[in-house]
């Protein structure tokens, strides 16, 4: 079956899929507000309630399993995302709740039980962001992270085992009745007897999200994920990713639109463009030239510190692309940008891959950012996005109160919830 043949049978796209990251992205470059540290649960609940009032499909809670020195200095609380979202579930009604669980360090049975518990507490609104982790091994008795191929091979086995555990205990009143089915899994990484000691929620299987756009990550997403969180700093990167995932999904006997491409949209919105760009400058002014050069070194393994800012960076200056790196996704994105553009060092040091997390960045008025979203959507570069408010709380307010209604007016997003479950919001049948 070709992509075109699969498209003919697919239902029409209903609207953008929009989520919100539960992180204080608008405070980047500044000290964190005391109330976030003092009561992180209230922060998550309050932000989720704002997103629900705006009608977003879901909130997303990222996670890390190590503590960088900068975070130690700030004293930031890093709540377990699944527990935090359980608190959010009790104080919201419609919005989806996507938690993050690593496949590298957790037992499948515990993960299956925790996620299904969140599904029950939220009445069918849970989602799972599957990550393989790029650090944290020393906190789990390991000397270092396995290579990406091993991590993803483990992720495949882990995810399938979790899904089999969910299905081992059918939902009450389902066609399968109440018969519990042993899993009896014995694989390369896990041995799990089963069945799970909690039934599947009647809303159906929990939607799966995947973070990362390396070759291994794309293959994994195409085989199981309902959506992918990916770094796409420009439209060309987003279009290439979406087209590649559509092909891979068809090769995996899935519909081409089975995997929704949801990049992070790091936006800076103000009443004027000048004010918006001032917000953008302030968010990054804390990053010195040395810090940015260190970031390039960490991403690519290239020391460019001897170069002048006006000198051109070319691919020949970079080390072998097969060498181990912290994030293959970010390394590949930055290498592609250098190969295609041969930028000056000054331009390279201002790239999203260097000053941020390679997110799509949009700066301007409400209408400017709205136009960016429409342009990317019309170009078939995205299926939606993860909102990352930047610069100020006013930037976030303008997104919720003005930009979201304009998307609804243009029929790119629904005007009100028409479902009570995350599967329903995503249009998964």
TORSEKOL-458496 format. One line per 5 residues: number of its first residue (from 0); their letters; for each residue x, y, z of C-alpha. Coordinates in steps of 0.02 Angstrom, whole numbers, plus 50000, padded with zeros to 5 digits. Each point is the difference from the previous one (the first is absolute). Example, Ala and Ser with C-alpha at 12.3 -4.5 7.8 and 13.67 -1.06 7.14 Angstrom:
BEGIN
0	AS	50615 49775 50390 | 50069 50172 49967
***
This chain:
BEGIN
0	XXXXX	50000 50000 50000 | 50068 50171 49953 | 49982 50161 50100 | 49877 50064 49868 | 49891 49843 50011
5	XXXXX	50000 50009 50190 | 49953 50185 49992 | 49846 49960 49896 | 49931 49891 50140 | 50049 50116 50143
10	XXXXX	49874 50116 50083 | 50027 50186 49969 | 50113 50091 50121 | 49889 50080 50131 | 50113 50132 50073
15	XXXXX	50169 50037 50074 | 50051 49897 50152 | 50061 50120 50135 | 50081 49960 50166 | 50089 50103 50133
20	XXXXX	50162 49958 50089 | 49985 50015 50189 | 50164 50096 50018 | 50033 50183 50037 | 50072 50034 49828
25	XXXXX	49951 50184 50009 | 50127 50022 50141 | 50148 49936 49899 | 50155 50102 50037 | 49933 50066 50165
30	XXXXX	49991 49935 50178 | 49846 49892 50028 | 49853 50074 50092 | 49991 49947 50182 | 49824 49934 49990
35	XXXXX	50051 49868 49871 | 50132 49930 50117 | 49892 50018 50154 | 49850 49909 49928 | 50035 49910 49836
40	XXXXX	49834 49906 50012 | 49903 50164 49999 | 50105 50057 49853 | 49956 49844 49898 | 49817 50007 50048
45	XXXXX	49982 50186 49964 | 50086 49990 49831 | 49897 49847 49951 | 49838 50088 50046 | 50050 50149 49891
50	XXXXX	50035 49880 49855 | 49833 49914 50028 | 49905 50164 49996 | 50084 50034 49832 | 49944 49828 49939
55	XXXXX	50172 49924 49969 | 50008 49814 49964 | 50124 49958 50137 | 50134 50056 50120 | 50169 49915 49994
60	XXXXX	50115 49971 50149 | 50182 49971 49948 | 50123 49912 50114 | 50185 49978 50033 | 50083 49870 50111
65	XXXXX	50153 50100 50050 | 50033 50172 50072 | 50111 50120 49903 | 50105 50124 50104 | 49895 50148 49942
70	XXXXX	49841 49919 50066 | 50086 49966 50166 | 50039 50184 50017 | 49819 50047 49967 | 49931 49869 50118
75	XXXXX	49861 49958 49878 | 49880 49860 50043 | 49991 49860 49871 | 49843 49906 50047 | 49970 49827 49931
80	XXXXX	49892 50042 49849 | 49874 49860 50021 | 49967 50045 50182 | 49990 50185 49958 | 49874 49967 49862
85	XXXXX	49895 49897 50118 | 49978 50159 50102 | 49957 50094 49840 | 49874 49866 49951 | 49899 50032 50158
90	XXXXX	49985 50186 49963 | 49963 49995 49813 | 49864 49917 49896 | 50040 49992 49815 | 50182 50035 49958
95	XXXXX	50116 49854 49961 | 50144 49961 50118 | 50160 49937 49917 | 50131 49936 50120 | 50180 49950 49964
100	XXXXX	50071 49829 50045 | 50171 49935 49948 | 50017 49825 49930 | 50183 49991 50052 | 49981 49992 50188
105	XXXXX	49823 49946 50049 | 49917 49827 50013 | 49861 49976 49871 | 49875 49934 50130 | 50018 50154 50112
110	XXXXX	49987 50117 49850 | 49846 49910 49932 | 49915 50011 50169 | 50043 50183 50031 | 49942 50056 49828
115	XXXXX	49839 49901 50010 | 49970 50073 50174 | 50018 50177 49928 | 49879 49949 49862 | 49871 49950 50131
120	XXXXX	50028 50152 50111 | 49980 50116 49850 | 49856 49900 49924 | 50087 49961 49837 | 50113 50151 49977
125	XXXXX	50174 49923 50025 | 50138 49999 49871 | 50176 49927 50005 | 50152 50093 49934 | 50126 49860 49969
130	XXXXX	50183 50048 50020 | 50159 49896 50002 | 50095 50135 50099 | 50170 50070 49953 | 50069 50012 50178
135	XXXXX	49969 49943 50178 | 50076 49826 49992 | 50109 50031 50153 | 49843 50022 50105 | 49949 49821 49958
140	XXXXX	50160 49906 50034 | 50066 50015 49822 | 50166 50073 49943 | 49934 50084 49844 | 49859 50005 49874
145	XXXXX	49989 49861 49870 | 50015 50047 49818 | 49842 50062 49911 | 49970 49835 49908 | 49998 49904 50164
150	XXXXX	49891 50129 50087 | 49870 49993 49862 | 50005 49811 49989 | 49961 50000 50186 | 49863 50131 49974
155	XXXXX	49914 49891 49870 | 49996 49851 50118 | 49949 50109 50148 | 49856 50084 49908 | 49931 49839 49929
160	XXXXX	50007 49920 50173 | 49906 50146 50078 | 49866 49991 49865 | 49982 49812 50024 | 49981 50029 50188
165	XXXXX	49861 50126 49968 | 49910 49877 49887 | 50024 49857 50124 | 49865 50074 50113 | 49852 50051 49889
170	XXXXX	49889 50147 50045 | 49842 49962 50097 | 49858 49960 49880 | 50115 49985 49849 | 49974 49872 49862
175	XXXXX	50143 49899 50072 | 49909 49984 50163 | 50095 49998 50162 | 50119 49860 49952 | 50177 50036 50058
180	XXXXX	50135 49941 49882 | 50177 49963 50059 | 50132 50094 49900 | 50141 49875 50019 | 50130 50115 49924
185	XXXXX	50182 49946 49995 | 50108 50112 49892 | 50174 50073 49985 | 49973 50127 50139 | 49844 49952 50098
190	XXXXX	49908 49851 50072 | 49820 50037 50050 | 49868 49871 50043 | 49845 50111 50020 | 49856 50028 49993
195	XXXXX	49987 50181 50058 | 49905 50023 50163 | 49897 50147 49937 | 49875 49993 49856 | 50015 50103 49843
200	XXXXX	49894 50158 50003 | 49844 49996 49888 | 50067 50151 49904 | 50120 49884 49911 | 50188 49986 49987
205	XXXXX	50103 50146 50062 | 50068 50106 49855 | 50187 49986 49973 | 50116 50147 49970 | 50185 49988 49959
210	XXXXX	50137 50130 50019 | 50148 50003 49883 | 50029 50003 49812 | 50159 49899 49975 | 49991 49860 49873
215	XXXXX	49967 49875 50141 | 49870 50116 50076 | 49909 50022 49836 | 49991 49814 49971 | 49933 49973 50174
220	XXXXX	49872 50140 49985 | 49938 49938 49832 | 49968 49827 50072 | 49903 50044 50158 | 49979 50186 50039
225	XXXXX	49844 50105 49976 | 50104 50160 50003 | 50182 50053 50004 | 50076 50145 50095 | 50145 50055 49891
230	XXXXX	50122 50144 49982 | 49970 50090 49834 | 50089 50169 50000 | 49942 50042 49824 | 49862 49950 49880
235	XXXXX	50115 49897 49890 | 50046 49889 50146 | 49816 49981 50048 | 49944 49957 49824 | 50138 49872 49979
240	XXXXX	49956 49919 50167 | 49814 49992 49965 | 50022 49931 49825 | 50123 49869 50063 | 49885 49946 50141
245	XXXXX	49854 49984 49880 | 50102 49883 49890 | 50061 49900 50148 | 49824 49985 50071 | 49936 49928 49836
250	XXXXX	50147 49878 49996 | 49945 49945 50174 | 49823 49968 49934 | 49930 50154 50085 | 49907 50151 49929
255	XXXXX	50119 50140 49943 | 49925 50122 50125 | 50008 49876 50144 | 50148 50093 50076 | 49960 50183 50032
260	XXXXX	50153 50113 49989 | 49997 50122 50146 | 50155 50110 50012 | 50029 50119 50142 | 49946 50178 49955
265	XXXXX	50102 50122 50105 | 49906 50163 49974 | 50028 50179 50057 | 49839 50099 49981 | 49975 50185 50039
270	XXXXX	49892 50144 49941 | 50137 50059 49883 | 50138 49910 49907 | 50130 50109 50085 | 49938 49946 50171
275	XXXXX	49998 49818 49947 | 50180 50005 49938 | 50052 50086 50161 | 49926 49852 50094 | 50098 49880 49889
280	XXXXX	50164 50093 50029 | 49973 50003 50188 | 49968 49812 50004 | 50171 49964 49925 | 50110 50142 50057
285	XXXXX	50064 49897 50147 | 50086 49882 49878 | 50178 50061 49974 | 50102 49965 49844 | 50100 49872 50099
290	XXXXX	49840 49913 50057 | 49938 49989 49821 | 50166 49933 49939 | 49993 49869 50137 | 49826 49952 49940
295	XXXXX	50064 49978 49821 | 50142 49893 50068 | 49875 49893 50097 | 49885 49978 49850 | 50127 49972 49862
300	XXXXX	50165 49965 50087 | 50074 50150 49906 | 50108 50133 50084 | 49970 50163 49905 | 50068 50116 50135
305	XXXXX	50147 50058 49894 | 49886 50067 49862 | 49945 50181 49977 | 49813 50034 50005 | 49999 50049 49815
310	XXXXX	50089 49842 49940 | 49901 49867 49906 | 49966 49830 50078 | 50009 49858 49873 | 49973 49811 50016
315	XXXXX	50186 49963 49981 | 50029 50082 50170 | 49892 49870 50087 | 50059 49833 50068 | 49935 49833 49938
320	XXXXX	49810 49996 50011 | 50001 49822 50066 | 50085 50043 50164 | 49896 49984 50160 | 49902 50157 50045
325	XXXXX	49880 50047 50139 | 49852 50022 49881 | 50007 49927 49825 | 49843 50098 49952 | 50078 50170 50041
330	XXXXX	50167 49953 49923 | 49918 49949 49836 | 49896 50159 49994 | 50149 50114 50026 | 50108 49904 49876
335	XXXXX	49863 50015 49869 | 49985 50187 50030 | 50188 50026 49981 | 50007 49895 49842 | 49856 50093 49918
340	XXXXX	50040 50178 50056 | 50185 50013 50045 | 49959 50136 50128 | 50117 50121 50086 | 50048 49952 50176
345	XXXXX	49894 50145 50064 | 49845 49931 49913 | 50037 49822 50057 | 50014 50055 50182 | 49825 50075 49990
350	XXXXX	49918 49843 49930 | 49858 49916 50099 | 50104 49840 50012 | 50133 50100 50094 | 49903 50123 50108
355	XXXXX	49854 49885 50034 | 49941 49823 49967 | 49984 50017 49811 | 49818 50050 50013 | 49905 50096 49867
360	XXXXX	50007 50183 50053 | 49869 50131 49954 | 50015 50182 50052 | 49875 50141 49974 | 49821 50052 50028
365	XXXXX	49854 49880 50020 | 49966 50013 49814 | 50184 49971 49957 | 50008 49838 50099 | 49829 49948 49936
370	XXXXX	50063 50024 49821 | 50153 49893 50039 | 49891 49859 50065 | 49885 50007 49849 | 50148 50004 49881
375	XXXXX	50080 49845 50077 | 49833 49909 50007 | 49955 50041 49820 | 50173 49944 49945 | 49966 49829 50081
380	XXXXX	50148 50023 50114 | 49903 49967 50161 | 49843 49920 50069 | 50003 50113 50152 | 50123 50060 50130
385	XXXXX	50050 50007 50182 | 49979 50177 50064 | 50155 50071 50087 | 49958 50178 50055 | 50154 50111 49999
390	XXXXX	50051 50167 50071 | 49862 50045 50122 | 49836 49948 50078 | 49918 50126 49883 | 50066 49901 49852
395	XXXXX	49914 49846 50071 | 49839 50096 50034 | 49992 50066 49822 | 50020 49822 49936 | 49857 49933 50106
400	XXXXX	49881 50148 49988 | 50027 50063 49823 | 50098 49880 49890 | 49901 49842 50044 | 49830 50082 49962
405	XXXXX	50068 50058 49832 | 50051 49822 49956 | 49822 49945 50042 | 49925 50138 49893 | 50103 49940 49853
410	XXXXX	49939 49820 50028 | 50177 49942 50038 | 49950 49952 50176 | 49834 49957 50081 | 49906 50136 50094
415	XXXXX	49960 49885 50147 | 50036 49823 50060 | 49899 49868 49910 | 50077 49853 50093 | 50039 49951 50179
420	XXXXX	50152 49891 49964 | 50174 50029 49930 | 49967 49871 49863 | 49849 50102 49951 | 50097 50164 49998
425	XXXX	50130 49920 49886 | 49869 49923 49885 | 50060 49822 50033 | 49864 49876 49957
***
